[in-house]
Structures are given as C-alpha cells and as structure tokens.
Amino acid sequence: MREVTFEWRNSLCTTDFPCTAYEDLRQRVAGSTPFNTLAWMCAAERALPAGEQLQVLLGWRAGQLQLCLPLVIACERFGGLPFKIVHHLGFPLSDRIALLATLEPRPTRQALRQIRRRMPHALLQLNELPGSTEPETLLSQWARFSSTVEDRLSCRAPVHLISDTDRQEVSGDPRYKLRRARKRIAACGAQVRRLTPDATSMGPLLDAIREVEAVSWKGDEGVGIFADARRQQWMREAFIALAGEGRVRVVTLELEGRCISYRLGLFEQGRIYDYNLAFVPQYADLGSGRVLLEEWIHWGLDEGWSWIDASRVSLENSSHQLHERMTGLLEHRRWSFYSWRPSGLCLGLGLRLWQYLKPRLQALRAKRAAARARLAVTTDTPLEGRDAVPSHSQR
C-alpha cells in the first residue's frame, strides 16, 4: 500500500487549494457538519486576529485526500505564563466539527509528528468533537504519544427526530406554553415567516437579525455572534457564502415589517442546526422562541427533514427549548493533547495536580458548608430542658 504524503499549506483560500478533493473528503467523514465546509472555514481564516497563524496539514494517498487539518497556533496565558496552544480553525464559534481524517494508525502518528515539528506547542486542543463519530484511531494514537491527555465532556446537545407524531399537538406543559404564545402573537398582529436566503438576500437579512441581537441580552453582555468587528466579518462572509450554497434557513417573527425575533439555522443532509437566536426584549412575553422552534418542526415535516439539532448548548443549566422535545442527545468532547516539550510537561503536570486537588477541595467546601448549616440550626433552635428559661406555668 502506498505511503501517505504530507503537505503543508498556509491558507485554505488560495486559488490552487484542492477544493474538490476537500469536499470529497468531507463527504466521506461521518459526522461532518456545515462548520467543516470551506465556506465556513475560509470565513474563519479571514477573520483570524493578529498573532494567530494558520497552518493546513494535508495528507494524500494515491491522489486521494485523506487528511485535512486547518490548525491555528496562538499564545495563551495559564497562571500568568505564556504557552503556545494549537486549536482547530473555527474555535470558538464553530458549534461542532468533525476531524477530516481517514488515516490508519501509522500515518496518524506521522501526522502528529508533522504538527509538532511545524507548530511547536505545549497543548493541542480540539473542541466540539462529536463523541460518537470521531475517528477513534486518530485520537487514540495521539493520546498514546502525548505526555498527558484529557478527554472531557463539553456539551450534551439535544436533538429531535422529526416524525409523523409531530403533526399532532405536543402534550404536557409545552402545549399550554405554545398555546399562550400563539395567542399573544396573534393578538399583537406579528407573523411568522420562513426564509431560505440566497447570497444576494443574505446580507440585508444579517443586518436585520444583527440589530435584534444588539438590543438583546446577548448584545448587552457581548456574547453574541455579532459581538465585535471580527465576529461580524466572519458571520457575514460565512453566511453569505453558505446561503449561496443553499445551506441557510431562518425563521423570523415580524411585527409591522420589522424582525423582533429569529432563529438562524444551517441545513445539511436533512438536518437543521439551530445555530443562533435572539429577540427584542420588549417582546419577551410573547414566547416567540418556542413558537419559532415549532416552526422548524413544521417546516421539516413539509420538506422531509430528518433532524432538528440544537448544535450546541451549555453543559450545565441549559435553557434550550429543544430539551422539551428532544428524542436524543449528542455529546461533544474536548480533547487535549499535551506535548513532551518542557512547556507541555509543565501544563500537563498542572492539569494532573488540579485533577487531584479539585475533588478534595470540593469535599472540603461541602464539609464546611454542612458545618455552617449545622451551626446555624443550633443557633436558631430554642433551648430545651434545664437550660431553657422557665415559663409561668413551670414556675
């Protein structure tokens, strides 16, 4: 069998990049998402901040692309000290990525050596990898050749399998919440719309939903997808390109021609990824988010979609409304591979020390909290027996 030939590129956006081979590899990798598309990746590359460098590792065998890893190296501080950290391009706004690799164990190890030689680092961290579909060979081989490894759960994203039962009204508490929301929306005259923008209409639509996000809590806290100039550039380029490929879907709630709430999704192979939503605060009592989520389901029934996917949620205390309708969960993992360089050994030692101390500190805090609670109960409890102040009847 022929050996894998490795090649380094400095960009995904050059005219000579093997776009057809890349897309063929993406289609062959299970779990590939719209966040792996060249449209998304090239927009992420153009939005890279100063100080972050992109290196793209390609692996070829017999003229077929079997590996494409766009990696970004940057300097991050831990404990006040600078360390070189490598991430997959798209972090942190790519909700879910698959590693585009179909390599066997030996070339997988060679790929890791290539990365360490080209991009000397303390830590190689891969975020938002779907736990059930990532290439176990690649991850297990990289784990064997790292000084320290951490495989950590970062997210449990709810998903909903669309079926004929969705043609019936949902049962339980969500039914009454939906009914109330629909009545309020009808009373104020707002209308739900389905939009499949193209490259021309996507720009004005992004402007409209960016205005909604800006006045929402996401805008106030600076955590939205349009929070700064870099993110705005990334989102604009990515969604215009993806809309040109027919991958964007939007459901909006409009009042007098103005968007007051929206859900923005990416569509691929019968699955809608519910990527972003926001609403104007003064219309918060309408309950539009749940109604627009229901609209995703109805749209899916009309056009034969298979899945609605929350894309990403918080690991703890997630408030995504798809939890009410989910038929399953998809785990995201964060893999951290620490190198054998002194900086990697130092960070890895720090991780192991923290993993040793953390449960003990948590147990100590819990013990102290229980002691304080017992003391409070003792202090508030009336004295009894011979130590109690006698009442008139006892005298």
N, C-alpha and C positions, 0 to 999 in steps of 0.2 A: 504494500500500500504506500502511496506517495506521502512524503512528509508535508507538514503544514508549513507554508511560507508566511512569515510575519512581515508586516509593512506598517510604517508609521505615517500618519498624515497630521497636518496642523489645523485642518479645517474640514467641516462637512459641507461647506457652502461653495467650494470651488467648482468650476465647470467640468473638471475632469474627475470629480468624485463618482464612484461606481453606483449611481442611484438605483439602477435596475437590479443589480446584484444585492444591494442593501434591502430593497423591498422584498426580493425573493427570500432572503434570509429571515426577514421579519415575519413573513407569512408562514415559514416553516417552524418557527419557535412558538411553542404553546404558551399561552398567557400574554402574548404581545398585545399592547394596548395603543390607543391613539397617542399616548405620551412617548411612544417609541418611533412615531413617524418622523420622517425627515423634515416635514413642515414644522413640527413642534421643536425638534432638536435644533434646526437651523435658527429658529427664532430665539431659542435659549442661548445659542452661541453668540448671536449678535448682541444680546443683552448682558453678556458677561461683564462684570465690573473690572476696573483696573486692578491689576495684581493677581488675577486668576488666569491661568494658562490652560488652553485646551490641547490635548493630545489624543489622537484617534488611533487605536490599535486595530488593524485588520489582519485576519488570518485566512489564507487561501489554501485550498487543496484541489488539485486538478481543475483549476479555473473556476471553482465554486467558492463563494464567500462563506466561511463557516464561523467567523468571529468578527464582531464589530463592537468595540468598547470605546465610546467617547468619554474621556476622563478629564476632570478638571482638578488641578492642584492649586492649593492656596495655603496661606499661613494663618493658622488659628491659634488662639491662646488657651492654655489649660494651666490653671494655677498661676497665671501671670506670665507664663513662659511660652515662647512661640514654638509651634510644631508644624511640620508640613503634613497636610491632610489631603487625601485624594477622594473625590466624590464622583459619581456618575453625573454626566451633564444633565441638567434639568432640575437638580436639587436646589431649593426645596419645594418648587411649585408643581412638579410632576407627581400627580397623585399615586400612580402605580406604574412601574416599569418592569419589563422582563429583560434579563440579560440575553443579548443576541449572540448565542454561542451554541454550537452543535459539535463541540470538540470531544475527543476521547481523553483519558487521563493524562497520557504523556504530553501531548501538546498543550493541555490545560496548565500543567506545571511550567511548561516553557513560556506560556503567556504571562504567568505571574512573574517569572524572572525578567521577561521583557519590560514589564511595568516597573519593577523595582530598579532596573538598570536605567531606564529612560526618565523615570519620575521618582527619584529617591524620596522616600516619605517615612513618616512614623506610623501612619494609620491609613488604611484603605477602607473606606466605609461606604456600603451600598444600602441605600434606604428604599423602603416601599417595594420590596420584592414579594410577589405573591407566594405564600408559603407552600402551596400545593403544586406549583408548576415550574418552579425554578430548577435549572439543571443541577441535580444533586452532585453529579460528577465534578463539575467546576467548583462548587462551594466546598465540597468535602476535600478535594485536592488542595485548594488554597488553605483550608483550615490546617491540614497536615504540615504545611510548610510555613506556618506563621508562628511567631513566638507566643502570642496569646490570641484567642478567638472569642468573640461574643456573638451569639445568635439570640436576638432579643425581639420579642413581640412588640410591634409599634402600633398596631391598629387591628380592629375586627370590623370590617366594613359590611353592613347589612346589604343583602341582595334580594331581589324579588323575582321569582319566576312567573312570567305572565301566562295566565291560563284562562279557560272559559269561565272559571269561577269568579274572575274579576268583573264579569258582566253583571253580576249581582251586587247589590249594595253591601258594603263591608259591614261586619257585625260589631257589636260591643260599643265601647266608648268612642272609637274613631268615627262611627256612624253619626253620632249626635254632634260631634265636633264639626264634621263635614257639613251636616245639615245647617247648623248655625252659621258657618262661614258662607255657605252659598246664599242663605237668606240675607245676610249683611251685604254681601257683594251685589246681589240683585237690588237691594234697597237703595244703594248709592249709585247704581247705574254703571258700575265697572264691568268690563268684558274681558274674558279670557281669550287669548289668541295663540295659535301655533305658528311658528316661524321656521322656515328652512332657508336661511340666508345663503346667498352666493357671495363671491368675492367682492362684488360691487356694493351690495346692500349691507355687508357685514360691518363696514366701518361706521356708518351712521348708527347702526344698532348698538355697537360697542359704546359709542358716545352716550347713548340714552341709558344703557344699563350702568355705565361708569358713574353717571350723575346720581343714580339711585344708590349705588354703593357708597358714594361720597357722603351722603347725608345719613346713611345707616350707621349702626354701631360699629360696623367694620371700618368705615371711614373715620369715625371718631377715635378708634383705637389703633388705626394704622395697620390693620392686619389683612386687608382685602387684597384681591389680585391686581387691583389698580392703585396700590398704596403709595407708590413712588414712581419716578420717571422711568426707572429701569423696568419695573414690572409692567408699566403701561406700554412701553415699547415691545416687550416680549409678548404680551397678550394680543396687542394689535396685529403684529406680524403673524403670530401663530394662528389666530382665529380667522384672519382674512385668508391665509393660505389653506387652512383646513376647510373653510367654507367653500373655497374654490374646488375642493375635492369632494364636496357633498357630505362632510363629516360633522356638521354643526346643526344642532337643534336647539330651539329656545321656546319656552312657554312664558307668556307675559300676562300680567293683569294691567289693563289700561283704563284710565278714567279721563274722559274728555280729551282723548288723543295723547295723553301723557302716560308713560310707563311708571307704575307705582310699585310693582313687584315683578320679579322674574326668577326663573330657573334656567341656567345655561348648561347645556349638555354636549358631550361629544359622542358620536354614534359610530359604531363599527360592528359588523357581523352580527346584527340583530341585538346588540347590547347598547343601551344608553347609559353613559357615565354621567351621573348627576354632579357636575363639577363645581358649580358656584350658584349662590342665590343671595338676594338681598331684597329689602322692602323699605319704603319710605316710612319713617317712624310714626307719623301722624295717622297712618292707616294700619297700624299694628293690630288693632282689634278686629280687623276683617278676617284674620286667619288665612291669609292668601297662600302661605307656603304649603299647607296641607291640600288645598284645592288644586294648586299647580302640580303637586306630586300626583294627585289623582288624574290630572290631565295627561301626565306622562303615560300612565297605565292605559287610559282610554286611547291615546294615540298609538300605543303599542298594539292594542287589540285591533285597531283599524288597519294597521300596516304590517302586522305579523311579526313584531319584535318578540324576542325571547326573554330578555332580562332587563330589569332596571337595577342599576348598580350605584350605591352611594359613593363610590370612587374612593373616598377617604373620610374617616370620622376621628374624633378624639378617642383615645384609648379608654379614658375614664370619663364618666358622666356625659356621654354623647347624647345630644338632643336631636339628632337627625330623625325626621318624621318617618323615614322608611323602616325604623325599628318596629313601628306599629303594623307594618305589612310584610315584613321580611319572611322569606322562606328558607334563608340560609345566611351564613356568614363566611366572608373570605378574609383570611388572615394576611396581614402584611408583616414581613420580618425586616429587621435591620441587622445586617451582617457587618462585623468589624474585624478586620484582619490587621494585626499589629506586626510590623516588620521586625527583623533581627538587628536593625541599626540601634545604636545606643538610645536614640530618642524613642524608638518603638518599644524597646525593652523597658524604658522608664515609664512610658504611658501604660503599657501592659501591666507593669508592677502596680502602678497606681490603681488600675481597674480592679485587679485581684484583691488589693488591700481594701478598697471600698466595698467589694462584694463580701469580704469577710466581716467588715465592721458594720455595714448597713443593718443587717438583721439584729445585731446586738444593740445598736443604737435605738432601733425601733422598739425592741423589747424593753430597753431601759426607759424610754419615753412612756411606753404603755404602763410600766410598773409605777413610775412617778405619777402619772395621771390617775391611776387607780388609788394610789395612796392619798392624793389630794382629795379625790372624791370621797374616800372613807373618812378623812378628817373633816370635810365639810358636813357630812351626815352626822358625825359625832358631835360637832359643834352646834348643829341646829336641833338635835334631839333633846327634849326636856329631860331633866334629871329625874331619876326614879329612886324609890326605896328610901333609905335613911338619909341620903344626900339631898333629897328633894325638900323644898320649902313646904311645911305642912299647911294644909288648907284649914278653914274654920271648922269644918266638920271633924277633922283629925284632932284639933285641939280640944 
